[in-house]
Amino acid sequence: MSLYATQKFLFALNREAEVQRRYTEGGDTRAVLLADYDLDGEEREAIDSGDIGKLYVLGCNGQLLMHFAPLLGIPWADYLEAMREGVRKYGPVRAGIYAMTTGTDEKVAGV
């Protein structure tokens, strides 16, 4: 897994009109775009399918994901729920600044 490559792609997608065009075109155009980044299969599938929850669990920064969500047509409240659902479906956040060191059912740091 390359969290750096995944986040680098999301950063480019959020800022560059040409990357956005190629992503939204889908099909072979999207596949060629994603091949330009050192993504593993799980990362590529999550990006290709627009799985915000999986990307969050893989460790992607929420600031990057919150700009990806509107490109996918996901409203704010649904974006937040997608991250929660990702943890329920795929387990704790695995890497990055949101990595979970406890279970989702444990009370920590006043949460």
TADAPE-V275642 format. One line per field, one symbol per residue. phi: phi as a letter, one per 40 degrees, with the letter a starting at -180 (. if undefined). psi: psi as a letter, one per 20 degrees, with the letter a starting at -180 (. if undefined). burial: I if it has 9 or more other ideal C-beta (glycine too) atoms within 8 Angstrom, else O. A space follows every 10 residues. Layout:
phi->???
psi->???
burial->???
This chain:
phi->.bddcccccc ccccbbdccc cccccgfccc ccdcccbcbc cccdcccccg cdcccccchc ccccccccdc ccgccdcccc cccccdcccb gcdcagccdc bbcccccbfg c
psi->qnhghghggh gghhhohhgg ghghhachgg ggghiiqmqr ggggggghik nggghghijq phhghihhgh hikorghhgg hhgghggggi aqphraijpp irrijqpqlj .
burial->IIIOIIIIII IIIIOOOOII OIIOOOOOII IIIIOOIOIO OIIIIIIIOO IIIIIIIIII IIOIIOIIIO IOOIOOOIIO OIIIIIIOOO OIIIOIOIII OOOOOOOOOO O
